[in-house]
Amino acid sequence: MRHQKKGKKFGRLRGDRISFMRNLANDVIRAGSVETTEVRAKAIRPVVEKLITFARKQTLASRRLIKSRVQNARVEKKLYEDLGPRYATRSGGYLRIVKLAKSRKRDGARLARIEFV
């Protein structure tokens, strides 16, 4: 039974998967939009949205929590000083996933773009 086995593994070990998700989240925050597979985009959306929700609070505790999760000073600064105030009045749904009409050539995986609203 798959009770409480939420989330994709992406064929990686635990440490590699955590690093992969952190790097993908950092790329989305840094660039504003990233073109990736649909499955990766759907997996990364809750991670980034939780970070933005923490950034909206504008407290020292939330800043430290963001710093521990992203482990990148530039990304932490952008979250706390730019994205947090930008979405301060929005109640959720900070990201959109746009499915693209193309697929990856080597394995046929469907591509999508994840971007800020």
C-alpha positions as a Markdown table, in Angstrom:
| # | Residue | x | y | z |
|---|---|---|---|---|
| 1 | Met | 0.0 | 0.0 | 0.0 |
| 2 | Arg | 1.1 | 3.5 | -0.8 |
| 3 | His | -0.2 | 5.3 | 2.3 |
| 4 | Gln | 1.6 | 8.5 | 3.0 |
| 5 | Lys | 4.1 | 8.0 | 0.1 |
| 6 | Lys | 3.4 | 11.4 | -1.5 |
| 7 | Gly | 5.8 | 12.8 | -4.0 |
| 8 | Lys | 7.9 | 11.7 | -7.0 |
| 9 | Lys | 11.3 | 10.1 | -6.6 |
| 10 | Phe | 12.6 | 10.9 | -10.1 |
| 11 | Gly | 14.9 | 7.9 | -10.0 |
| 12 | Arg | 17.2 | 9.4 | -7.5 |
| 13 | Leu | 18.4 | 8.7 | -4.0 |
| 14 | Arg | 17.2 | 10.8 | -1.2 |
| 15 | Gly | 20.1 | 13.3 | -1.0 |
| 16 | Asp | 20.3 | 13.6 | -4.8 |
| 17 | Arg | 16.5 | 14.2 | -4.9 |
| 18 | Ile | 16.6 | 16.9 | -2.2 |
| 19 | Ser | 19.5 | 18.7 | -4.0 |
| 20 | Phe | 17.7 | 18.4 | -7.4 |
| 21 | Met | 14.5 | 19.9 | -6.0 |
| 22 | Arg | 16.4 | 22.7 | -4.3 |
| 23 | Asn | 18.3 | 23.6 | -7.4 |
| 24 | Leu | 15.2 | 23.5 | -9.6 |
| 25 | Ala | 13.4 | 25.8 | -7.1 |
| 26 | Asn | 16.3 | 28.2 | -7.0 |
| 27 | Asp | 16.3 | 28.3 | -10.9 |
| 28 | Val | 12.6 | 29.1 | -10.9 |
| 29 | Ile | 13.0 | 31.9 | -8.3 |
| 30 | Arg | 16.1 | 33.3 | -9.9 |
| 31 | Ala | 14.9 | 33.3 | -13.6 |
| 32 | Gly | 11.2 | 33.8 | -13.1 |
| 33 | Ser | 10.3 | 31.0 | -15.5 |
| 34 | Val | 11.8 | 27.6 | -16.3 |
| 35 | Glu | 11.0 | 25.2 | -19.1 |
| 36 | Thr | 11.0 | 21.6 | -17.8 |
| 37 | Thr | 8.9 | 18.5 | -17.9 |
| 38 | Glu | 5.3 | 18.5 | -16.7 |
| 39 | Val | 6.0 | 16.1 | -13.8 |
| 40 | Arg | 8.9 | 18.2 | -12.5 |
| 41 | Ala | 6.9 | 21.4 | -12.8 |
| 42 | Lys | 4.0 | 19.9 | -10.8 |
| 43 | Ala | 6.4 | 18.6 | -8.2 |
| 44 | Ile | 8.3 | 21.9 | -7.7 |
| 45 | Arg | 5.2 | 24.2 | -7.5 |
| 46 | Pro | 4.3 | 23.4 | -3.9 |
| 47 | Val | 7.9 | 23.8 | -2.8 |
| 48 | Val | 8.3 | 27.3 | -4.3 |
| 49 | Glu | 4.8 | 28.4 | -3.2 |
| 50 | Lys | 5.6 | 27.5 | 0.4 |
| 51 | Leu | 8.8 | 29.6 | 0.2 |
| 52 | Ile | 6.8 | 32.6 | -1.1 |
| 53 | Thr | 4.3 | 32.2 | 1.7 |
| 54 | Phe | 7.1 | 32.3 | 4.2 |
| 55 | Ala | 8.6 | 35.4 | 2.4 |
| 56 | Arg | 5.2 | 37.2 | 2.7 |
| 57 | Lys | 5.4 | 37.2 | 6.5 |
| 58 | Gln | 8.5 | 39.4 | 6.6 |
| 59 | Thr | 9.7 | 38.2 | 10.0 |
| 60 | Leu | 13.2 | 37.1 | 11.1 |
| 61 | Ala | 12.0 | 33.6 | 11.7 |
| 62 | Ser | 10.7 | 33.3 | 8.1 |
| 63 | Arg | 13.9 | 34.7 | 6.7 |
| 64 | Arg | 16.0 | 32.2 | 8.6 |
| 65 | Leu | 13.7 | 29.4 | 7.5 |
| 66 | Ile | 14.0 | 30.5 | 3.8 |
| 67 | Lys | 17.8 | 30.7 | 4.2 |
| 68 | Ser | 17.9 | 27.1 | 5.5 |
| 69 | Arg | 15.7 | 25.8 | 2.6 |
| 70 | Val | 17.3 | 27.5 | -0.4 |
| 71 | Gln | 20.9 | 27.8 | 0.8 |
| 72 | Asn | 21.7 | 30.6 | -1.7 |
| 73 | Ala | 22.1 | 34.2 | -0.6 |
| 74 | Arg | 20.9 | 35.8 | -3.8 |
| 75 | Val | 17.8 | 33.6 | -4.0 |
| 76 | Glu | 17.0 | 34.3 | -0.4 |
| 77 | Lys | 17.4 | 38.0 | -0.9 |
| 78 | Lys | 15.1 | 38.0 | -4.0 |
| 79 | Leu | 12.5 | 36.0 | -2.2 |
| 80 | Tyr | 12.4 | 38.1 | 0.9 |
| 81 | Glu | 12.8 | 41.6 | -0.6 |
| 82 | Asp | 11.1 | 41.2 | -4.0 |
| 83 | Leu | 8.7 | 38.3 | -4.2 |
| 84 | Gly | 7.4 | 38.5 | -0.7 |
| 85 | Pro | 6.1 | 42.1 | -0.9 |
| 86 | Arg | 4.9 | 41.5 | -4.5 |
| 87 | Tyr | 2.5 | 38.8 | -3.4 |
| 88 | Ala | 1.7 | 40.2 | 0.0 |
| 89 | Thr | -2.0 | 40.7 | -0.9 |
| 90 | Arg | -2.5 | 37.6 | -3.0 |
| 91 | Ser | -4.0 | 34.6 | -1.1 |
| 92 | Gly | -2.1 | 31.9 | -3.0 |
| 93 | Gly | -1.5 | 30.6 | -6.5 |
| 94 | Tyr | 1.8 | 32.4 | -7.2 |
| 95 | Leu | 2.9 | 30.1 | -10.0 |
| 96 | Arg | 1.3 | 28.9 | -13.3 |
| 97 | Ile | 2.2 | 25.9 | -15.3 |
| 98 | Val | 1.8 | 26.2 | -19.1 |
| 99 | Lys | 1.9 | 23.0 | -21.0 |
| 100 | Leu | 3.9 | 23.3 | -24.2 |
| 101 | Ala | 3.1 | 21.7 | -27.5 |
| 102 | Lys | 6.4 | 20.0 | -27.7 |
| 103 | Ser | 8.2 | 17.1 | -26.1 |
| 104 | Arg | 11.7 | 16.2 | -25.3 |
| 105 | Lys | 13.4 | 14.5 | -28.3 |
| 106 | Arg | 15.3 | 11.7 | -26.4 |
| 107 | Asp | 12.5 | 10.3 | -24.3 |
| 108 | Gly | 9.3 | 12.0 | -25.5 |
| 109 | Ala | 8.6 | 13.6 | -22.1 |
| 110 | Arg | 6.0 | 16.4 | -22.3 |
| 111 | Leu | 7.4 | 19.8 | -21.6 |
| 112 | Ala | 5.9 | 22.7 | -19.6 |
| 113 | Arg | 6.9 | 26.1 | -18.5 |
| 114 | Ile | 6.5 | 27.1 | -14.8 |
| 115 | Glu | 6.4 | 30.8 | -14.2 |
| 116 | Phe | 5.2 | 33.4 | -11.8 |
| 117 | Val | 1.7 | 34.9 | -12.2 |
